[in-house]
Amino acid sequence: IVILTHDPKFDLPALRSVLKKDAGYIGAIGSRKTNQNRFDALRKEGFTEEQLARVHGPIGLDLGGRGAEETALGILAEITAVRFGGSGVSMRAAPPALRATSP
């Protein structure tokens, strides 16, 4: 589940809803400060640290680009890494055992 609204009147209700679900991935776009504000509001509503730790925010892996395309690719890369237990590090820097088992 990916939340891309940039609007608190939509972000918080969406997060309230998805935090109650068994989602494999929850991501929320926005800066560290924006996400911290969201988490603070949700804590005040009784959400636990364990629940909030499920939210990837800021969303995505840092691929260096700042455009919409790079942001989308970083989000998909993070979702894939979470799904398959990847580290997100470059294959060049990955341990040899990891490189040997990768397609």
Number of C-alpha atoms within 10 A of each C-alpha: 14 17 18 13 13 13 9 12 9 12 17 16 11 16 21 13 9 17 15 10 9 8 10 10 16 21 20 24 20 18 13 12 11 16 19 14 13 19 22 13 13 19 14 9 10 8 16 12 11 8 13 18 11 14 20 18 22 17 25 20 19 15 12 9 11 11 9 9 10 16 19 15 17 20 23 15 18 22 23 14 15 14 11 9 9 13 11 14 11 7 12 8 9 13 10 10 8 11 12 9 7 7 4
